[in-house]
Amino acid sequence: MTGPAATALPERMRAAVWHGAGRPLTVEELPTPQVEEPGDVVIRVRAAMFGASLVRAVTIGHPRMTPPSVLGTLVAGDVVAVGDAVRRLAPGETVTLDPHPPCGRCDQCDDGLPALCATRSGVTPGAHAQYVRIRPPVTAHARHVPPGVSPATAMLTEIVACVLDATDTADIGPGQDVLVIGCGPVGLIQVRLARLRGARQVLCSVNHPWRRELVRQAGGVPVDSGDVSADHVAALTRGRGPHVVVEAVGSAATYTSAFDVVRDGGTVVGFGGCPPGTAIPLDVNAVHYRRIRILGSYHYKPGVFEEAARLLETGRLDLEPLLTHRIPLERIADAVAIARLPDCLVPVVEP
């Protein structure tokens, strides 16, 4: 039932354990995941993401997780053991994972909404550990990382896929003016992707002065976040406003700004996640008479993860400048404070 490489794994490993909202992450010894079923793969973690969603989980809780647990889903690492049924992965290969591929069988998948698949697979026990185990369908979507791509860059494939899907959803293309509200990793990736799709001009709101240069490097035009008003943005877009506004912050104020500045016939893409119950005043008369489209963007369709991986492999999307902080597992208790630093974009946990 198990491949011979599975016997080389240690019995125990170190992992970051979350014990509940408001409590610091602690490094503990846990059983190392082993190959137990024919489709299992065990991976030695090289890089794992500690993003804004995990900051919220540690500080205020997580609706889908019950402590104690190991957090994290975005991971890249080296295959160390495979089950007998695994054919496309072998020990020694470096891979990055699509952590939530659709099952193809639930009601959401049947309705043509695989991005909202009700079946949740993932990594065991969680990405912030020395080793993780994956099972089908995750194994089928593991992507080999070529030598020219670092594990930390490959770890971001899922985020690139989400932004690619938003780009497709909004139909961003040649000649358009685009406004991205938010200069975090998602916003900066969105700027670059919009330019790669041929957008004429991509504005990006900036609330950290040092990120202005990152926006420029991505091909965008930085705009102070305090200047995202209808009049100012119209003046930068030939008097009409942007064709597409991507909200990538996740606040009522920035969603309100998105509707205020979009041009007649334009599209507002809701990428930023807000707390449940968040509401904004919406002039539905303007939505009707100005023909404004409102589109939510979450996760991605089948095939987009592979498209994102290919894009990273070509070097057309350089994410190395976003990898600002490295966190050894021994310093995981500092991860929230590090992620909140003004100069932190992507904190990478390196077990």
C-alpha positions in Angstrom: 0.0 0.0 0.0 2.9 2.4 0.5 6.0 3.3 -1.4 9.4 2.3 0.0 10.5 6.0 0.5 7.8 6.4 3.2 9.9 4.3 5.7 12.6 7.0 5.7 10.4 9.6 7.3 11.0 10.6 10.9 8.3 9.6 13.4 7.9 13.1 14.7 8.3 16.7 13.3 8.1 20.3 14.4 5.0 22.3 13.5 3.4 25.6 14.4 0.2 25.0 16.4 -2.7 27.4 16.7 -4.5 27.1 20.1 -7.2 29.7 19.5 -7.9 33.4 18.9 -5.6 35.8 20.7 -3.1 33.1 21.7 0.4 33.0 20.2 1.4 30.2 17.8 3.7 27.6 19.5 6.2 25.2 18.0 5.4 21.7 19.0 6.3 18.2 18.1 3.7 16.2 16.2 3.6 12.9 14.4 5.0 13.1 10.9 2.3 12.4 8.3 3.0 9.1 6.6 1.9 7.5 3.4 -1.2 5.5 4.5 -3.2 5.2 1.2 -2.1 4.4 -2.4 -2.7 8.0 -3.5 -0.8 9.7 -0.7 2.2 12.0 -1.2 4.3 13.4 1.6 6.1 16.6 1.1 9.0 18.3 2.9 7.9 21.9 3.2 10.3 24.5 1.8 8.1 27.6 1.8 4.6 28.3 3.2 2.6 31.5 3.2 1.6 33.5 6.3 -0.9 36.0 4.8 -3.6 38.4 6.0 -6.2 35.6 6.4 -3.9 33.8 8.8 -3.3 37.0 10.8 -7.0 37.3 11.2 -7.3 33.6 12.2 -4.6 33.9 14.9 -6.0 37.2 16.3 -9.8 36.8 16.0 -10.4 33.2 15.0 -11.3 31.3 11.8 -14.8 30.1 10.8 -13.5 26.8 9.3 -10.9 25.8 11.8 -11.1 24.5 15.3 -8.1 24.8 17.5 -5.7 23.2 18.2 -4.6 23.0 14.5 -1.8 23.7 12.2 -2.6 26.6 9.8 -1.6 27.3 6.2 -2.6 26.0 2.8 -0.1 27.7 0.4 3.0 25.6 0.2 5.9 24.4 -2.0 8.3 21.7 -1.1 10.1 18.5 -2.0 8.3 15.2 -2.5 9.8 12.6 -0.1 7.4 9.7 -0.2 4.6 8.5 -2.5 2.0 5.8 -2.4 1.9 2.9 -4.8 -0.8 4.4 -7.0 1.1 7.7 -7.6 2.6 7.9 -11.0 3.3 11.6 -11.9 5.2 12.5 -8.7 8.4 11.0 -7.4 10.7 11.6 -4.4 13.2 14.4 -5.0 10.9 16.6 -7.1 9.9 20.1 -6.0 6.2 20.9 -6.3 3.6 23.6 -5.5 0.1 22.7 -4.7 -3.4 23.8 -5.7 -4.8 23.3 -2.2 -8.5 23.3 -3.1 -9.2 21.7 -6.5 -12.9 21.1 -7.3 -14.4 17.7 -6.7 -16.6 17.8 -9.9 -19.5 16.1 -8.1 -21.1 18.5 -5.6 -24.1 20.8 -6.4 -21.8 23.8 -7.0 -19.7 21.9 -9.5 -22.8 20.6 -11.2 -24.1 24.2 -11.5 -20.9 25.3 -13.3 -19.4 27.0 -10.2 -16.3 24.9 -9.5 -14.6 27.8 -7.8 -17.2 27.5 -5.1 -16.9 23.7 -4.7 -18.4 22.6 -1.4 -15.8 19.8 -0.9 -12.7 21.0 0.9 -9.5 19.0 0.4 -6.1 20.3 1.5 -2.8 19.5 3.2 -2.4 17.6 6.4 -1.8 18.8 9.1 -1.3 22.3 7.6 1.5 24.2 5.8 3.3 25.5 8.8 5.0 22.2 9.5 8.1 20.4 8.4 6.1 17.8 6.5 2.6 17.7 4.9 0.6 14.9 3.3 -1.7 15.4 0.3 -4.3 13.1 -1.2 -6.4 13.1 -4.4 -7.6 15.3 -5.9 -4.8 17.6 -4.6 -2.1 15.2 -5.8 -3.5 15.4 -9.4 -3.1 19.2 -9.4 0.4 19.3 -7.9 2.7 21.3 -10.2 6.4 20.6 -10.7 8.5 23.6 -10.0 11.3 24.2 -12.6 14.8 25.0 -11.4 14.5 28.7 -12.3 11.6 29.3 -9.9 12.2 29.5 -6.2 10.0 27.5 -3.8 8.8 30.8 -2.2 7.7 32.2 -5.6 6.0 28.9 -6.5 4.2 29.0 -3.2 2.3 32.1 -4.6 0.9 30.2 -7.6 -2.6 30.0 -5.9 -2.7 33.7 -5.4 -1.7 34.4 -8.9 -4.4 32.1 -10.1 -7.0 34.0 -8.0 -5.9 37.3 -9.6 -5.9 35.7 -13.1 -9.5 34.6 -12.5 -10.4 38.1 -11.5 -8.7 39.5 -14.6 -10.7 37.1 -16.8 -14.0 37.7 -14.9 -13.6 41.5 -15.5 -12.5 40.9 -19.1 -9.6 43.2 -18.7 -8.0 43.8 -22.1 -6.3 46.1 -24.6 -6.9 49.8 -24.4 -8.6 49.9 -21.0 -8.0 52.1 -18.0 -8.0 50.1 -14.8 -7.9 51.1 -11.2 -6.7 48.7 -8.5 -7.6 49.7 -5.0 -5.0 48.2 -2.7 -1.2 47.9 -3.0 -0.7 44.6 -1.2 0.5 41.5 -2.9 -2.8 40.9 -4.7 -3.0 44.5 -5.8 0.6 44.5 -7.2 0.0 41.2 -9.0 -3.2 42.6 -10.4 -1.4 45.6 -11.8 1.1 43.4 -13.6 -1.5 41.1 -15.0 -3.7 43.9 -16.3 -0.7 45.3 -18.1 0.2 41.9 -19.5 -3.4 41.7 -20.8 -2.8 45.0 -22.7 -4.5 47.6 -20.4 -3.6 51.1 -21.5 -3.1 52.4 -18.0 -3.3 50.8 -14.6 -3.7 53.1 -11.6 -3.1 51.6 -8.2 -3.9 53.3 -4.8 -1.0 53.5 -2.5 -1.0 54.0 1.3 2.6 53.2 1.9 5.0 55.6 0.2 7.7 53.0 -0.4 5.3 50.9 -2.5 5.0 53.6 -5.1 8.1 52.3 -6.8 6.8 48.7 -6.7 3.7 49.9 -8.5 5.9 51.6 -11.1 8.0 48.4 -11.5 4.8 46.5 -12.2 3.9 48.9 -14.9 1.3 50.9 -13.0 0.7 54.5 -12.0 0.7 55.0 -8.2 -2.2 57.2 -6.8 -2.2 58.3 -3.1 -5.1 56.4 -1.4 -6.4 59.7 -0.2 -6.8 60.9 -3.8 -9.1 58.1 -4.9 -12.0 60.4 -5.7 -14.3 60.6 -8.7 -12.9 63.9 -9.9 -9.2 63.0 -9.4 -9.5 59.5 -11.0 -11.5 60.9 -13.9 -8.8 63.5 -14.6 -6.3 60.6 -14.8 -8.5 58.6 -17.2 -9.4 61.1 -20.0 -12.3 62.5 -18.0 -14.3 59.3 -17.9 -13.1 57.1 -15.1 -11.7 53.6 -15.3 -13.3 50.8 -17.4 -12.6 48.4 -14.5 -12.1 49.0 -10.8 -10.7 46.0 -8.8 -11.3 46.4 -5.0 -8.4 44.5 -3.4 -8.6 45.8 0.2 -11.8 44.5 1.7 -13.4 47.4 3.5 -16.7 49.2 3.2 -14.9 52.5 2.5 -12.9 51.2 -0.4 -15.9 49.4 -1.9 -17.8 52.6 -1.8 -14.9 54.4 -3.6 -14.9 51.7 -6.3 -18.5 52.5 -7.2 -17.9 56.2 -7.0 -15.0 56.3 -9.5 -16.0 53.7 -12.1 -17.0 55.0 -15.5 -20.5 54.6 -17.1 -20.8 51.1 -18.4 -17.8 50.1 -16.3 -17.1 47.0 -14.0 -16.5 46.8 -10.3 -14.8 43.6 -9.2 -15.1 42.7 -5.6 -11.9 40.8 -4.8 -11.2 42.0 -1.2 -12.9 39.9 1.5 -14.9 41.9 4.1 -16.2 40.7 7.5 -19.7 39.1 7.3 -22.4 41.7 7.4 -20.3 44.5 5.9 -22.7 46.9 4.0 -22.3 50.0 1.9 -24.8 52.6 0.6 -25.5 51.8 -3.1 -27.2 54.0 -5.5 -29.2 51.4 -7.5 -30.5 54.1 -9.7 -26.9 54.8 -10.8 -26.3 51.0 -11.2 -29.3 50.9 -13.5 -28.9 54.1 -15.6 -25.1 54.0 -15.7 -25.1 50.2 -16.6 -22.5 49.4 -14.0 -21.6 45.7 -13.6 -20.8 44.3 -10.2 -18.9 41.1 -10.1 -17.6 39.1 -7.2 -14.3 37.3 -7.6 -13.3 34.3 -5.4 -10.9 31.4 -6.1 -10.7 30.3 -9.7 -11.9 27.9 -12.4 -10.2 24.6 -13.3 -7.1 25.1 -15.4 -6.3 28.6 -14.1 -3.9 27.3 -11.5 -1.9 25.6 -14.3 -2.0 28.8 -16.3 -0.6 30.8 -13.3 2.2 28.2 -12.9 3.1 28.6 -16.6 3.1 32.3 -16.3 5.6 32.1 -13.4 7.8 29.7 -15.3 8.1 32.1 -18.2 9.5 34.8 -15.9 7.0 37.3 -17.2 5.7 37.8 -13.6 8.5 38.5 -11.2 7.3 38.0 -7.7 10.7 38.0 -5.9 10.3 41.7 -4.8 7.1 40.7 -2.9 8.9 38.2 -0.8 10.0 40.6 1.9 10.3 38.6 5.1 11.4 35.1 5.9 10.2 33.5 9.2 12.0 30.4 10.5 9.6 28.0 12.3 11.3 28.8 15.6 10.1 32.4 15.2 6.5 31.6 14.4 5.3 33.4 17.5 6.4 36.6 15.9 4.6 35.9 12.6 1.6 38.2 13.2 3.8 41.1 14.3 6.0 40.6 11.2 3.1 40.4 8.9 1.8 43.7 10.2 5.0 45.6 9.6 4.6 48.5 7.1 7.3 47.1 4.9 6.0 43.5 4.9 4.3 42.2 1.7 4.7 38.4 1.8 6.0 36.7 4.9 7.4 33.3 4.0 7.5 30.6 6.7 10.5 28.3 6.2 10.2 25.2 8.4 
